[in-house]
Amino acid sequence: MHRSITRTYLKHYANVHRRAAGLMPLTGAQRRFHHTRSADPHERVRILPVFLEFPPGLLEAARLERAVRSVLRRHPALRGSADTVDGVPVLRIGPVPEGPLVRETAAPDADTAAWAALDDRTAGHGPVRVVLARDEGRDLLAIGFDHLVCDGESTGLVLDGLMSAYRSGEEVPESAVDAELSRYREAVERQLEREHEASGPEALAHWTGRLSDAGPGRWGTGPVERGGQATAWRRVALPGPATDRPFPALLAACHTALARTPGTAPVAYTWGSPEGAGVVGCFINTVLANPQGEDVRESWWEDLEFVDTPFDEVVRAARASRAPWTGHLDLVLTLIDLTRRPAPVLDGEPGRFRYPPGRRTEDPVIVTAVHEGTGLSLRVDHDPLIVPGADATAIADALGASFTDTGRVAG
């Protein structure tokens, strides 16, 4: 019988968790983030940022502090930290921290101040970092999630809960805390079962074939210093058929951009699982697009059948077949669909999502596409210490050329 990496992991987990209520298994995505962090000499957390802008003076720090505590009590994953027990990676759920959770700062530029606070590794942050940065023109609420405990779909649930608790001042009873812990465990167990089922011979054969000629990766494959940041924005118009479903066209554009540079690894993107619907956590999977000469918009539909195969299984299949690609990522694509996520309203004042520059690029190139109805705002973040500026510019130009480029825009 085929034994998947997921099933093997669960066997080891069963030997160490000892029925501890706050010790949870890791999903495939969480194991990948844990491995990446363990391999980083600085053990840097991969931050998933959310920025919300409101009129100046609107937010009250004390109300925000109470609301954050309410959200952390209701969602156990946000109190989780990666740990290792007898060599087995796990998620350890702890209590809500006792110290202040909201860091308030005033500065001439709220964007810069917020990023500096989120990136401050000396501040003793937990899995969630909350900053209220004020300047003369606005209040900027910045939340940095440890990506290991929260995915992009979950950020919407967190924001809904945060705004509700801010308005109502609700207290979360202990019975709800216990119920949500059980609910989270059930969601993780369903996710892991789904990942095991998606790791059979047919799925591995599919990904082996898909990756047989994938490049090994071009940037940052060796031991190099990281930490540089550079950002470029473009606004593009979507063609008619892509207005409601932009992802296939966007994926094809990223593939075209990489295909012009020999040796690059496949395009990677994240795909959410229904097992985590309504539960805050990390239920995504990292999926690859490598069409081998086909149109990626066509091959993508075929890949969807095997979209739940965990990333570590895909890497194992590639290595077993001795494909040139062995797991390195050059470009990661993220789509943020604002047509399905309206900005919250507080005290009658609508917020506005922001995407300020300053994001640390854990991968050589990160393409973030913000879907705003008939158009996309394309953001290309890269590490100039790893990716030459000319290569990053070529990627941005190729993305713009794949659509109707309407110009560069500010963040």
Salt bridges, closest charged atoms under 4 A:
ASP40 OD2 - ARG44 NE 2.93
GLU53 OE1 - ARG138 NH1 3.04
GLU53 OE2 - ARG352 NH2 3.30
GLU53 OE1 - ARG354 NE 3.51
GLU60 OE2 - ARG63 NH1 3.70
GLU65 OE2 - ARG69 NE 3.31
ASP83 OD2 - ARG92 NE 2.86
ASP86 OD2 - ARG18 NH2 3.07
GLU104 OE2 - ARG134 NE 2.95
ASP109 OD1 - ARG138 NH2 3.41
ASP111 OD1 - ARG138 NH1 3.05
ASP111 OD2 - ARG354 NH2 2.44
ASP119 OD1 - ARG360 NH1 3.10
ASP120 OD2 - ARG103 NH1 3.22
ASP135 OD2 - ARG138 NE 2.96
ASP139 OD2 - ARG134 NH1 2.83
ASP146 OD1 - ARG37 NH2 2.74
GLU174 OE1 - ARG73 NH2 3.21
GLU180 OE1 - ARG183 NH1 3.30
GLU193 OE1 - ARG7 NH2 3.46
GLU275 OE1 - ARG190 NE 3.32
GLU275 OE2 - ARG194 NH1 2.92
GLU294 OE2 - ARG210 NH1 3.63
ASP295 OD1 - ARG297 NE 3.76
GLU302 OE2 - HIS206 ND1 3.80
GLU302 OE1 - ARG210 NH2 3.76
ASP303 OD1 - HIS206 NE2 2.78
ASP303 OD1 - ARG210 NH2 2.91
ASP308 OD2 - ARG194 NE 2.86
ASP312 OD2 - ARG31 NH2 3.06
GLU313 OE1 - ARG316 NH2 2.96
ASP330 OD1 - HIS328 NE2 3.03
ASP337 OD2 - ARG340 NE 2.91
ASP337 OD1 - HIS371 ND1 3.21
ASP347 OD2 - ARG63 NH1 3.97
GLU362 OE2 - ARG360 NH2 3.40
ASP363 OD2 - ARG46 NH1 2.83
ASP381 OD2 - ARG379 NE 2.67
ASP397 OD1 - ARG234 NH2 2.42
ASP405 OD2 - ARG234 NH1 2.58
